[in-house]
Amino acid sequence: MMKKGFLWGGAAAANQIEGAVLENGKQYSVSDALIHGMKGEIDPDVRGCYPTHRGVDFYYHYKEDIRLFAEMGFKVFRMSIAWTRIYPTGMETEPNQNGLQFYDRVFDELHKYGIEPLVTLCHYEMPLYLAKHYNGFESRATVEAFQRYARTVLDYFKEKVKYWVTFNEINVMMISPFCGGGVIRYRENRAQTIWQATHNQLLASAWAVRYCHEINAEAQIGCMIASGPWYPFTCRPEDVFLALKKNWQTYLFSDVQVRGEYPFYIYKYWKDHGVTIQMEEEDLGILKNTVDFVGISYYQSRCASTDPEEQEKAQGNLFQSVRNPYLNITDWGWPIDPQGFRYTLNMLYDRYQKPIFVLENGFGAVDVLENGTVHDTYRIEYLKSHIVAMQEAEEDGVEIMGYTVWTPLDLVSFSTGEMKKRYGMIYVDKKDDGSGSGKRYKKDSFYWYKKVISDNGIAKEGEHV
């Protein structure tokens, strides 16, 4: 069982659920320029087939969907504001009132059922205009645009939102700079472009933290990283040290946002790779504005090997990890490692002594709708094993604020751009080609998770709720 007041709920992103991509003043975001998801090609002219343009029509179904979340017993719903609904190109001087009013209605509907909104300011939703004209966060102009946007929504919703996250999985900049930071062009030294954009995005995050604390002392604002440990593939010292360096790549982003300064190892990396970060005098001072909690996504662990033959066998997942022979994998080649979840929670809490908020954890699979439901025992088994691991981490002494499963309802998979890869506990009748009624159906996992929330966790054998 989790502690009293634990925040159970679900998570989704505007670009994957809302649809209505050009309605009521909204314009395209970077996500809309993806063909076949995060790993696919980029089409800056948005002629591709990535179905975020349709999503699952949350824009029009939000009342129905929130009612279903309430039926499950949600205490919190993690969602994002689409930057492009508020400032369509990012360069406007006045916000789009239609966008502000839409989220006002969504927050009111959540509060109607006693559900707290937990809002991500930017979940891969930078205006495409900023990517095309300023190369995303490589430019300080994008930092200024983000400040204008963040100031607007933090002010406008300060009475309705008390939990905020700055950037979703900010360390994704290292594997997908376009999704993570709007980077579309590279200098001759690619590392220079990526790390300049990284610095500017970390600066924007710290500025938002400072501003949030200034205007609402009661609000809590956190960072969010794509977590999951890198294990050494063998106990060869070379593999062990390689795993350490790969873990550093994750820690850097949370180190800066939690500790307020760059870690020692990055300076040598920059020097070795010819990177010179353009900083203004006040930058390092702004970075000292640190977050209240550490938000994470957890889907998998990874293995690091210095053996070229093993590297050739690497699975085609987002992190190009060597296959761990001790773990089962999903239909998309992602290793299933609940013990790695417990390990990650302990590791991060030991490192920072800040509360951890599990903002994403879920299972993508091909679901079959039969007689108005989906018998998704595989999803229940996955979630159960990870929730048990989370409970064990709390017993270890880790302070965990909440858990928002990815995701309460089917949406467009960001990694592959498919509806076929379903994560939800509510089936949405939509296909990859856009066909389908859009009707919602409760899966078996819907009822299972409802009981988990009601019981405040999963009882051990012989333990009473």
Backbone torsions as a table, in degrees:
resi	resn	phi	psi	omega
1	MET	NA	145.0	177.8
2	MET	-90.8	165.4	-176.9
3	LYS	-64.1	159.7	177.4
4	LYS	-62.1	137.9	179.2
5	GLY	86.5	5.1	179.3
6	PHE	-61.3	138.2	-174.2
7	LEU	-94.9	96.2	175.5
8	TRP	-87.7	143.6	176.2
9	GLY	179.7	-152.4	-179.1
10	GLY	-141.2	168.8	-175.1
11	ALA	-137.3	147.6	174.7
12	ALA	-158.0	167.4	-179.7
13	ALA	-121.0	145.9	-178.2
14	ALA	-55.4	-42.8	-175.6
15	ASN	-68.7	-14.4	-177.9
16	GLN	-104.3	-15.4	-176.6
17	ILE	-122.0	-30.7	-166.7
18	GLU	-70.1	-45.3	-169.0
19	GLY	70.3	-151.3	177.5
20	ALA	48.1	47.8	-165.2
21	VAL	-67.8	-27.1	-179.8
22	LEU	-121.4	21.5	-175.3
23	GLU	-94.7	146.5	175.5
24	ASN	55.4	39.5	172.6
25	GLY	95.5	-10.3	-179.2
26	LYS	-67.0	149.9	174.4
27	GLN	-124.8	-179.7	-174.7
28	TYR	-72.3	144.7	171.5
29	SER	-107.6	176.2	179.2
30	VAL	-60.5	-33.9	-179.3
31	SER	-61.9	-31.2	-178.4
32	ASP	-72.9	-12.9	-179.8
33	ALA	-95.3	6.5	-179.7
34	LEU	-89.5	138.1	172.7
35	ILE	-106.9	118.2	-179.4
36	HIS	63.4	37.6	168.6
37	GLY	83.2	-168.6	-171.9
38	MET	-58.1	-33.5	-176.0
39	LYS	-92.1	-1.3	-176.9
40	GLY	-90.7	-166.7	-178.7
41	GLU	-79.3	163.4	176.7
42	ILE	-107.6	130.4	176.4
43	ASP	-121.4	94.6	-177.2
44	PRO	-61.4	-18.1	178.4
45	ASP	-90.6	1.8	173.9
46	VAL	55.1	51.0	173.4
47	ARG	-102.3	1.6	-173.4
48	GLY	-75.3	-171.7	-173.3
49	CYS	-117.1	18.7	179.3
50	TYR	-66.9	121.3	-168.2
51	PRO	-81.8	21.1	172.0
52	THR	-62.1	-24.2	179.8
53	HIS	-57.8	-27.9	179.0
54	ARG	-103.9	-36.0	-176.2
55	GLY	53.3	-141.6	173.2
56	VAL	-122.4	25.6	172.6
57	ASP	60.3	34.9	173.9
58	PHE	-58.2	-29.4	-180.0
59	TYR	-54.8	-33.8	-179.9
60	TYR	-107.0	-15.5	-176.7
61	HIS	-107.6	10.2	-169.7
62	TYR	-59.9	-34.2	-179.9
63	LYS	-66.4	-44.5	177.7
64	GLU	-62.7	-44.5	-176.9
65	ASP	-66.6	-43.0	179.8
66	ILE	-66.0	-34.8	175.6
67	ARG	-61.5	-38.6	176.8
68	LEU	-68.8	-38.0	176.4
69	PHE	-61.1	-41.5	179.5
70	ALA	-64.9	-37.0	178.1
71	GLU	-62.2	-33.9	176.1
72	MET	-73.2	-16.5	178.1
73	GLY	96.8	19.6	-177.1
74	PHE	-53.8	137.5	169.9
75	LYS	-96.4	-23.9	-175.8
76	VAL	-148.8	146.6	172.2
77	PHE	-126.8	117.3	176.4
78	ARG	-86.9	123.7	-177.6
79	MET	-140.6	176.7	176.3
80	SER	-128.1	155.2	169.4
81	ILE	-93.5	130.5	175.5
82	ALA	-75.7	110.3	178.2
83	TRP	-47.7	-38.8	-176.2
84	THR	-73.2	-11.9	171.8
85	ARG	-81.3	-23.3	-176.7
86	ILE	-96.3	-47.3	173.8
87	TYR	-128.5	94.7	-169.4
88	PRO	-53.7	-40.6	176.6
89	THR	-104.6	-11.4	-175.5
90	GLY	91.4	-13.8	-173.5
91	MET	-108.1	-0.6	178.5
92	GLU	-65.6	154.1	177.7
93	THR	-93.3	-18.4	178.7
94	GLU	-124.7	141.7	-179.3
95	PRO	-73.7	158.5	175.8
96	ASN	-80.0	110.6	-176.1
97	GLN	-63.4	-31.2	177.8
98	ASN	-59.5	-39.9	179.2
99	GLY	-67.6	-45.7	178.2
100	LEU	-60.4	-41.3	-178.3
101	GLN	-68.1	-34.4	177.5
102	PHE	-61.3	-49.6	-177.9
103	TYR	-69.7	-29.4	173.2
104	ASP	-58.1	-44.0	179.5
105	ARG	-67.1	-39.5	179.0
106	VAL	-63.3	-45.4	-179.2
107	PHE	-64.8	-39.4	177.5
108	ASP	-62.0	-39.8	-179.6
109	GLU	-66.8	-39.7	176.8
110	LEU	-62.2	-48.3	-178.8
111	HIS	-64.1	-28.4	177.1
112	LYS	-55.9	-33.4	-179.2
113	TYR	-103.8	10.8	178.9
114	GLY	74.2	24.3	-179.5
115	ILE	-100.8	126.7	178.1
116	GLU	-82.2	129.1	171.2
117	PRO	-76.8	135.8	171.6
118	LEU	-117.4	113.4	-164.2
119	VAL	-110.9	126.0	172.4
120	THR	-90.5	127.2	-178.6
121	LEU	-68.4	-38.4	-178.5
122	CYS	-143.1	106.8	179.9
123	HIS	-114.5	74.1	-176.8
124	TYR	57.7	38.1	-173.6
125	GLU	-124.7	28.1	174.6
126	MET	-60.4	139.3	174.6
127	PRO	-55.2	132.4	-180.0
128	LEU	-59.5	-31.0	178.5
129	TYR	-56.1	-41.8	-178.6
130	LEU	-68.1	-34.1	176.2
131	ALA	-67.3	-45.1	-175.4
132	LYS	-72.3	-36.5	-173.1
133	HIS	-98.9	-23.9	-176.8
134	TYR	-125.9	3.7	-176.3
135	ASN	57.7	40.0	175.2
136	GLY	60.6	-138.4	-173.9
137	PHE	-76.2	3.9	171.2
138	GLU	-65.5	-23.9	-176.7
139	SER	-102.1	141.6	174.2
140	ARG	-66.9	-21.1	177.2
141	ALA	-61.2	-34.0	178.2
142	THR	-71.5	-35.4	174.4
143	VAL	-59.2	-45.6	179.7
144	GLU	-64.1	-38.9	178.2
145	ALA	-64.7	-41.4	177.9
146	PHE	-64.8	-41.0	178.4
147	GLN	-59.7	-42.7	179.0
148	ARG	-61.8	-46.0	178.9
149	TYR	-64.4	-49.3	-176.9
150	ALA	-62.8	-42.0	178.9
151	ARG	-59.5	-41.8	-178.3
152	THR	-61.6	-52.0	-174.1
153	VAL	-75.8	-33.5	177.3
154	LEU	-65.2	-38.9	176.0
155	ASP	-68.3	-49.3	-171.0
156	TYR	-65.4	-35.9	-173.2
157	PHE	-110.0	17.6	-174.1
158	LYS	-64.2	-23.3	178.6
159	GLU	-86.8	-12.2	-174.0
160	LYS	-114.6	-16.2	-178.0
161	VAL	-127.2	124.4	178.4
162	LYS	-115.7	-4.0	175.7
163	TYR	-122.3	125.0	-177.9
164	TRP	-130.8	153.6	170.5
165	VAL	-130.8	139.3	-177.1
166	THR	-75.6	-69.6	-177.5
167	PHE	-125.0	137.9	175.9
168	ASN	-72.9	130.8	173.3
169	GLU	40.5	58.8	-171.4
170	ILE	-60.1	-25.4	179.8
171	ASN	-74.9	-5.2	174.2
172	VAL	-63.8	-15.2	173.2
173	MET	-50.5	-31.4	-176.2
174	MET	-74.2	-25.4	-177.8
175	ILE	-113.0	-19.7	178.5
176	SER	-148.0	78.3	-176.3
177	PRO	-60.8	-26.0	178.3
178	PHE	-69.9	-49.9	179.3
179	CYS	-65.4	-45.7	-174.4
180	GLY	-73.0	-34.5	-173.2
181	GLY	-143.5	12.2	177.1
182	GLY	71.9	17.2	-179.5
183	VAL	-77.8	122.0	-176.6
184	ILE	-120.8	-16.6	178.9
185	ARG	-131.7	151.0	-177.0
186	TYR	-126.1	144.1	171.2
187	ARG	-71.6	173.7	177.4
188	GLU	-55.9	-39.1	173.4
189	ASN	-93.6	96.3	-176.6
190	ARG	-55.3	-39.1	-178.5
191	ALA	-60.7	-35.1	179.2
192	GLN	-60.5	-44.2	180.0
193	THR	-63.0	-48.3	-175.0
194	ILE	-64.4	-43.6	-175.9
195	TRP	-76.2	-29.2	173.5
196	GLN	-66.2	-43.3	177.3
197	ALA	-63.6	-38.5	178.1
198	THR	-60.9	-48.2	179.6
199	HIS	-59.1	-45.2	-177.7
200	ASN	-65.6	-35.4	178.9
201	GLN	-71.3	-40.9	175.6
202	LEU	-61.9	-36.8	176.8
203	LEU	-63.8	-44.8	178.8
204	ALA	-61.7	-39.9	179.0
205	SER	-63.1	-46.9	-178.9
206	ALA	-64.1	-37.2	177.2
207	TRP	-61.7	-43.6	-179.9
208	ALA	-63.6	-38.8	177.1
209	VAL	-60.8	-47.4	-179.6
210	ARG	-60.8	-45.3	-176.9
211	TYR	-66.2	-41.5	178.5
212	CYS	-59.1	-44.2	179.7
213	HIS	-66.8	-32.8	-179.5
214	GLU	-68.3	-38.7	-172.8
215	ILE	-94.1	-16.7	-178.5
216	ASN	-152.5	97.7	-177.3
217	ALA	-66.3	-19.6	-178.5
218	GLU	-85.3	-18.3	-177.0
219	ALA	-72.8	153.5	173.6
220	GLN	-121.0	133.4	-177.8
221	ILE	-131.2	133.5	-175.0
222	GLY	-127.1	172.4	171.0
223	CYS	-96.3	177.3	178.7
224	MET	-152.5	123.9	179.8
225	ILE	-123.7	150.4	169.5
226	ALA	-78.3	107.2	-172.7
227	SER	-100.3	-176.7	-177.7
228	GLY	125.7	126.8	-172.4
229	PRO	-74.8	150.5	164.7
230	TRP	-93.7	117.0	173.1
231	TYR	-90.8	145.9	167.4
232	PRO	-67.9	134.4	-177.7
233	PHE	-65.1	-33.4	174.1
234	THR	-134.0	176.3	176.5
235	CYS	-88.3	11.7	171.5
236	ARG	-58.0	133.0	-178.5
237	PRO	-54.5	-34.0	179.7
238	GLU	-63.9	-39.7	177.8
239	ASP	-68.0	-39.1	-179.6
240	VAL	-62.6	-43.8	-178.5
241	PHE	-71.4	-35.0	176.3
242	LEU	-62.9	-41.6	177.5
243	ALA	-61.7	-40.0	177.4
244	LEU	-59.0	-45.9	-177.9
245	LYS	-66.7	-36.5	178.3
246	LYS	-69.2	-36.7	174.8
247	ASN	-65.2	-35.9	176.6
248	TRP	-56.3	-35.9	-178.2
249	GLN	-61.6	-31.6	174.2
250	THR	-79.0	-47.3	-175.4
251	TYR	-59.9	-33.1	-176.0
252	LEU	-53.3	-45.3	-175.1
253	PHE	-68.1	-41.5	177.2
254	SER	-76.6	-33.2	176.8
255	ASP	-55.5	-49.0	-177.2
256	VAL	-63.6	-42.6	-173.9
257	GLN	-79.3	-24.2	-179.2
258	VAL	-98.3	-39.1	-177.3
259	ARG	-96.1	-19.6	175.1
260	GLY	85.1	16.6	178.4
261	GLU	-159.6	159.8	177.9
262	TYR	-72.0	142.1	176.3
263	PRO	-71.9	160.3	-173.7
264	PHE	-58.7	-36.7	-168.6
265	TYR	-72.4	-19.5	-175.1
266	ILE	-72.8	-27.1	-177.9
267	TYR	-66.8	-39.7	176.4
268	LYS	-67.0	-39.9	178.4
269	TYR	-59.4	-48.2	-179.9
270	TRP	-59.3	-43.8	-179.5
271	LYS	-62.8	-45.2	-178.2
272	ASP	-65.3	-27.2	-175.9
273	HIS	-107.0	13.5	175.2
274	GLY	65.1	34.1	-177.9
275	VAL	-99.7	127.0	174.2
276	THR	-123.0	110.3	-176.9
277	ILE	-79.9	126.0	175.2
278	GLN	-80.9	112.3	-179.7
279	MET	-121.2	147.8	170.2
280	GLU	-93.4	165.0	-171.1
281	GLU	-57.2	-36.5	-174.5
282	GLU	-88.2	-3.5	-171.6
283	ASP	-57.1	-50.9	-175.5
284	LEU	-65.6	-28.8	175.5
285	GLY	-69.9	-40.4	178.2
286	ILE	-63.6	-38.1	-179.8
287	LEU	-61.6	-17.4	-179.5
288	LYS	-75.8	-3.2	173.8
289	ASN	-81.2	101.5	-169.2
290	THR	-99.6	157.7	-173.7
291	VAL	-78.3	163.8	179.6
292	ASP	-88.7	-25.7	179.8
293	PHE	-150.1	163.2	179.1
294	VAL	-107.0	111.9	175.9
295	GLY	-90.7	142.6	-179.6
296	ILE	-137.5	152.1	159.1
297	SER	-105.3	145.6	174.5
298	TYR	-139.3	120.6	176.0
299	TYR	-126.3	-29.5	-170.8
300	GLN	-162.9	160.8	166.4
301	SER	-101.6	172.3	-178.0
302	ARG	-138.9	162.8	178.2
303	CYS	-123.8	137.3	179.6
304	ALA	-110.6	130.0	-179.6
305	SER	-134.8	141.1	174.1
306	THR	-95.4	4.2	179.9
307	ASP	-86.3	115.4	-177.8
308	PRO	-56.9	-34.3	-179.6
309	GLU	-66.4	-40.3	177.9
310	GLU	-67.5	-37.8	178.9
311	GLN	-61.3	-32.9	178.5
312	GLU	-64.4	-25.4	-177.7
313	LYS	-89.0	3.2	-174.4
314	ALA	-57.1	138.1	176.6
315	GLN	-68.8	156.9	-177.3
316	GLY	-88.1	36.8	177.8
317	ASN	-82.7	-177.2	-171.7
318	LEU	-62.2	-29.4	-173.2
319	PHE	-104.4	7.4	176.2
320	GLN	49.6	51.6	-176.8
321	SER	-90.8	146.8	171.2
322	VAL	-66.5	141.0	-177.7
323	ARG	-66.1	129.6	175.9
324	ASN	-86.0	114.9	-174.8
325	PRO	-69.8	-10.5	-177.4
326	TYR	-92.4	-1.4	-174.0
327	LEU	-121.2	145.2	169.2
328	ASN	-76.6	162.5	-179.2
329	ILE	-127.0	159.8	176.0
330	THR	-80.6	177.0	178.1
331	ASP	-62.1	-19.8	179.7
332	TRP	-103.7	15.5	172.7
333	GLY	81.2	16.4	179.7
334	TRP	-93.0	127.3	-179.9
335	PRO	-66.5	144.9	179.9
336	ILE	-104.3	113.2	-170.7
337	ASP	-142.8	78.7	179.3
338	PRO	-64.0	-32.0	177.8
339	GLN	-65.4	-32.1	174.6
340	GLY	-64.4	-28.6	176.1
341	PHE	-66.2	-49.0	177.4
342	ARG	-59.7	-43.3	178.7
343	TYR	-59.1	-45.6	-178.4
344	THR	-62.8	-45.6	180.0
345	LEU	-60.7	-43.6	177.8
346	ASN	-64.8	-44.3	-177.1
347	MET	-61.7	-46.1	-177.7
348	LEU	-70.3	-38.7	179.5
349	TYR	-68.1	-38.2	176.2
350	ASP	-62.6	-37.7	-176.7
351	ARG	-72.2	-36.6	-169.6
352	TYR	-118.7	-22.9	-173.5
353	GLN	50.8	40.0	173.7
354	LYS	-119.0	149.5	177.6
355	PRO	-58.0	143.8	177.6
356	ILE	-104.2	136.2	174.8
357	PHE	-119.5	116.5	178.3
358	VAL	-80.3	106.0	-172.1
359	LEU	-98.6	-16.3	175.0
360	GLU	-151.1	131.6	170.8
361	ASN	-163.8	122.1	-176.2
362	GLY	-169.5	-176.8	-170.2
363	PHE	-135.5	116.3	176.8
364	GLY	-90.9	130.4	-176.8
365	ALA	-154.5	166.4	172.6
366	VAL	-85.6	115.2	-179.0
367	ASP	-102.0	145.9	178.6
368	VAL	-117.0	119.7	178.4
369	LEU	-80.2	121.6	-179.3
370	GLU	-132.4	119.9	177.5
371	ASN	52.7	42.3	173.6
372	GLY	80.7	13.5	177.4
373	THR	-151.7	176.5	175.4
374	VAL	-129.7	125.5	178.9
375	HIS	-90.0	79.2	-172.1
376	ASP	-96.1	61.8	178.7
377	THR	-59.7	-31.7	179.3
378	TYR	-62.4	-37.5	178.2
379	ARG	-71.7	-41.6	177.6
380	ILE	-60.4	-44.0	179.8
381	GLU	-62.4	-42.6	179.4
382	TYR	-62.9	-51.5	-177.0
383	LEU	-64.5	-39.7	179.5
384	LYS	-60.3	-46.2	-177.8
385	SER	-63.9	-34.4	-179.1
386	HIS	-78.8	-36.0	177.0
387	ILE	-67.3	-39.4	175.2
388	VAL	-60.3	-43.4	178.4
389	ALA	-61.9	-38.1	177.6
390	MET	-65.3	-42.0	177.6
391	GLN	-62.6	-39.0	177.5
392	GLU	-64.8	-36.6	176.9
393	ALA	-64.4	-39.4	176.6
394	GLU	-64.2	-39.9	175.7
395	GLU	-62.9	-30.4	176.1
396	ASP	-67.2	-18.0	-179.1
397	GLY	114.8	3.2	179.6
398	VAL	-74.1	133.3	177.2
399	GLU	-88.1	113.2	-176.5
400	ILE	-119.3	124.8	-176.0
401	MET	-79.5	-39.9	-174.0
402	GLY	-173.8	177.6	-176.1
403	TYR	-144.2	117.5	176.3
404	THR	-116.6	108.9	-175.9
405	VAL	-66.5	141.4	172.0
406	TRP	-98.9	100.7	11.9
407	THR	-152.6	160.0	-178.5
408	PRO	-67.0	-34.1	-179.9
409	LEU	-132.0	150.8	179.3
410	ASP	-53.8	144.8	179.4
411	LEU	-149.6	-177.9	178.2
412	VAL	-78.8	121.3	178.7
413	SER	-63.2	126.9	-178.8
414	PHE	-73.2	-32.7	-176.4
415	SER	-70.5	-32.9	-174.9
416	THR	-123.0	-10.6	-179.4
417	GLY	71.3	31.3	-176.0
418	GLU	-118.5	148.7	161.9
419	MET	-82.9	-26.1	-177.1
420	LYS	-58.8	-33.8	177.5
421	LYS	-84.9	95.7	-170.5
422	ARG	-100.5	135.5	179.6
423	TYR	-112.3	-14.5	-166.2
424	GLY	-76.4	165.2	169.5
425	MET	-100.8	-3.4	172.2
426	ILE	-121.9	121.0	-180.0
427	TYR	-78.4	131.0	175.8
428	VAL	-110.8	123.7	-177.1
429	ASP	-76.0	76.6	175.7
430	LYS	-137.6	140.6	178.8
431	LYS	-108.9	171.7	-179.4
432	ASP	-60.7	-31.2	-178.6
433	ASP	-85.4	4.3	178.4
434	GLY	93.0	-8.7	179.8
435	SER	-73.8	165.2	179.7
436	GLY	119.8	159.1	-174.5
437	SER	-81.1	-20.4	-174.5
438	GLY	80.7	1.0	-178.7
439	LYS	-65.9	146.7	-179.7
440	ARG	-98.7	138.6	177.4
441	TYR	-133.1	137.7	179.5
442	LYS	-80.6	128.0	175.1
443	LYS	-86.0	168.9	176.1
444	ASP	-57.4	-35.7	-179.2
445	SER	-64.2	-25.5	176.5
446	PHE	-57.4	-50.9	-177.1
447	TYR	-71.0	-35.6	178.7
448	TRP	-64.1	-46.1	-178.0
449	TYR	-68.6	-33.5	175.7
450	LYS	-57.0	-41.6	179.3
451	LYS	-71.0	-38.6	177.8
452	VAL	-58.2	-45.4	179.9
453	ILE	-65.5	-44.1	179.8
454	SER	-59.5	-38.4	-179.4
455	ASP	-85.7	-4.6	-176.1
456	ASN	60.6	36.4	177.1
457	GLY	134.5	-168.5	-178.4
458	ILE	-114.3	120.8	-177.4
459	ALA	-70.9	141.1	171.4
460	LYS	-72.2	163.3	178.6
461	GLU	-58.5	125.2	179.6
462	GLY	87.4	-5.6	-179.6
463	GLU	-94.1	137.8	179.5
464	HIS	-94.8	145.3	177.7
465	VAL	-73.9	NA	NA
